[in-house]
Amino acid sequence: MIEVALGIDIGGTNTIFGFINKEGVCLAKGTLKTQKHADIEDYIDELFQIVETKRNALSYQIDIKGIGIGAPNASYYTGTIEDAANLRWKGRIPFVSLVKKRMDVPVYMTNDANAAAMGEKVFGAARNMNNFIVITLGTGLGSGIFVNGDILHGHDGFAGEIGHMIVRKSGRECGCGRKGCLETYVSATGVKRSVYKLLARHIGDSELRDIPYNKLTAKMVAEAANRGDEVAKETFTYTATILGEVLANVVAVTSPEAIFLFGGLTQAGDILFDPVRKSLEENLLSVYKNKIQVLPSGLTENAAVLGTAALVWNSKNNI
Amino acid sequence: MIEVALGIDIGGTNTIFGFINKEGVCLAKGTLKTQKHADIEDYIDELFQIVETKRNALSYQIDIKGIGIGAPNASYYTGTIEDAANLRWKGRIPFVSLVKKRMDVPVYMTNDANAAAMGEKVFGAARNMNNFIVITLGTGLGSGIFVNGDILHGHDGFAGEIGHMIVRKSGRECGCGRKGCLETYVSATGVKRSVYKLLARHIGDSELRDIPYNKLTAKMVAEAANRGDEVAKETFTYTATILGEVLANVVAVTSPEAIFLFGGLTQAGDILFDPVRKSLEENLLSVYKNKIQVLPSGLTENAAVLGTAALVWNSKNNI
């Protein structure tokens, strides 16, 4: 009998789950299209049918000690998903109690960035750290903050919305209805917007002038930058400079040991990390200078599922 | 035998101490000019002589369970005071170990803003709160942050430097050597600077035009505002609007239940609090709107000493 955590990562497109042992090894995994069912009960029924199928296909028995769930707009305190823009189920979904009806084990749910931070703590590069921040760079910018060895949930479970710190007064329109939020500049979408801003400003050639906005990806911009395209290079410097400025302000609040960058955009590598580090150091109060590491996430394969499983393994019941 | 904590608040001008019982009653207090002794050993010797004199003058016996100290640039982790600009003792002063030589009880030291936050938690208006922020408005702007029921010290003990978040790129010169820090706008000094900025901009009459910069105090500005002086009123609106903007960003990091304003500047009352609340709400992400209270500190008399004594009463040894 092998003890495992069932980690479930609910993304806008795919739901991915895995059986993860205490060492962070994924023994088996499965997927389900998140949008397949309009009814939340149907979705959870099929999800647990696949879980059982995967469990029965193993050549050994497993003991599921708990379930960890990462989902957009998930509240750690209430176990609900509330008005998630990218999911079909509207209103307030009592997700944790629906899951417990199918499998009566401890269930932990939080948002995807907090799960990424927990994964970094339990299985990644933050194993020996008690105060650190994980920034997830995807369509938007998420953040998971560890203080005193625990995730910072705050009063209502919604701490860590660094992507919605306002960084430019009357700046870019944000999906949240306000203007100038960090994620309108620093995210895959932010990079695209910055490319178009710079193409408008400059007159020089750029391979990006041939790509329509709706076809452009941050990956294309990173590749162009690494080929020496000036607009693409300036885009990354611009993006990273703003991120460094804001991180310097966040450091003045929580004083972390390290900041991890996570997600597709980090594949850009040095053209992202170098100017982030430079801008951070330039903007730090002296007491913090040369102390804060900016690092790539230590999680690569199965990162999302590892993070959710880590919620189980880090809980007081399982230490 | 009455159990007390010895609370010591070390300010740039005065050192104040008191014997505080578990209910937050100050049984006796004393003072010493902080600048009297160039030698730190002489200072601590005289301080503890006065403490003994005050103890012996009591008509009952006290048992000092511990000592709490609040000091500028104090590190909670190392028990040292490091390069405090307003103190005579330079370099790294091992304050806690020097105190323990005189009285061998548990000694806790932190900076003055953290002590204020601990006072709010143990004796003030935050007794039932686990996630809140105290902003101390004096010559500068300090902050003490509670998360998960504890002071947020961060990795190196220097968390909570909200006064040094950069809020205006290339803004006002700050004593820290950078530009645009929050405390250059929001503090007693910030208020004076804003008066002069507005006197330069406007042409109308103002009673403040008769006061030289070095004579002007924030209290005079508050009094002028309450008499209807337009420049003074606009100064408070300007100050409070910036504070509200920054607090909205800080809320996106730690998600507190309440924010307390503490210190002389808060005596301005509604002309400060009303525009802070308005600006905060206007700048908050929707998930936080109408949830965050902005309140005056619940500590009035002996606030600084109560806060330092609270360090003792809140410690795990004394609960």
Chai-1 contact restraints between the chains, C-beta under 6 A:
chainA,res_idxA,chainB,res_idxB,connection_type,confidence,min_distance_angstrom,max_distance_angstrom,comment,restraint_id
A,N131,B,G154,contact,1.0,0.0,6.0,A-B,restraint_1
A,N131,B,H155,contact,1.0,0.0,6.0,A-B,restraint_2
A,V147,B,V147,contact,1.0,0.0,6.0,A-B,restraint_3
A,V147,B,L152,contact,1.0,0.0,6.0,A-B,restraint_4
A,L152,B,V147,contact,1.0,0.0,6.0,A-B,restraint_5
A,G154,B,N131,contact,1.0,0.0,6.0,A-B,restraint_6
A,G154,B,T254,contact,1.0,0.0,6.0,A-B,restraint_7
A,G154,B,S255,contact,1.0,0.0,6.0,A-B,restraint_8
A,H155,B,N131,contact,1.0,0.0,6.0,A-B,restraint_9
A,H155,B,S255,contact,1.0,0.0,6.0,A-B,restraint_10
A,H155,B,P256,contact,1.0,0.0,6.0,A-B,restraint_11
A,H155,B,E257,contact,1.0,0.0,6.0,A-B,restraint_12
A,D156,B,S255,contact,1.0,0.0,6.0,A-B,restraint_13
A,F158,B,S255,contact,1.0,0.0,6.0,A-B,restraint_14
A,F158,B,V287,contact,1.0,0.0,6.0,A-B,restraint_15
A,A159,B,T254,contact,1.0,0.0,6.0,A-B,restraint_16
A,A159,B,S255,contact,1.0,0.0,6.0,A-B,restraint_17
A,E161,B,A252,contact,1.0,0.0,6.0,A-B,restraint_18
A,E161,B,L285,contact,1.0,0.0,6.0,A-B,restraint_19
A,H164,B,A252,contact,1.0,0.0,6.0,A-B,restraint_20
A,H164,B,L285,contact,1.0,0.0,6.0,A-B,restraint_21
A,M165,B,N249,contact,1.0,0.0,6.0,A-B,restraint_22
A,M165,B,A252,contact,1.0,0.0,6.0,A-B,restraint_23
A,C176,B,L285,contact,1.0,0.0,6.0,A-B,restraint_24
A,N249,B,M165,contact,1.0,0.0,6.0,A-B,restraint_25
A,A252,B,E161,contact,1.0,0.0,6.0,A-B,restraint_26
A,A252,B,H164,contact,1.0,0.0,6.0,A-B,restraint_27
A,A252,B,M165,contact,1.0,0.0,6.0,A-B,restraint_28
A,V253,B,V253,contact,1.0,0.0,6.0,A-B,restraint_29
A,T254,B,G154,contact,1.0,0.0,6.0,A-B,restraint_30
A,T254,B,A159,contact,1.0,0.0,6.0,A-B,restraint_31
A,S255,B,G154,contact,1.0,0.0,6.0,A-B,restraint_32
A,S255,B,H155,contact,1.0,0.0,6.0,A-B,restraint_33
A,S255,B,D156,contact,1.0,0.0,6.0,A-B,restraint_34
A,S255,B,F158,contact,1.0,0.0,6.0,A-B,restraint_35
A,S255,B,A159,contact,1.0,0.0,6.0,A-B,restraint_36
A,P256,B,H155,contact,1.0,0.0,6.0,A-B,restraint_37
A,E257,B,H155,contact,1.0,0.0,6.0,A-B,restraint_38
A,L285,B,E161,contact,1.0,0.0,6.0,A-B,restraint_39
A,L285,B,H164,contact,1.0,0.0,6.0,A-B,restraint_40
A,L285,B,C176,contact,1.0,0.0,6.0,A-B,restraint_41
A,V287,B,F158,contact,1.0,0.0,6.0,A-B,restraint_42
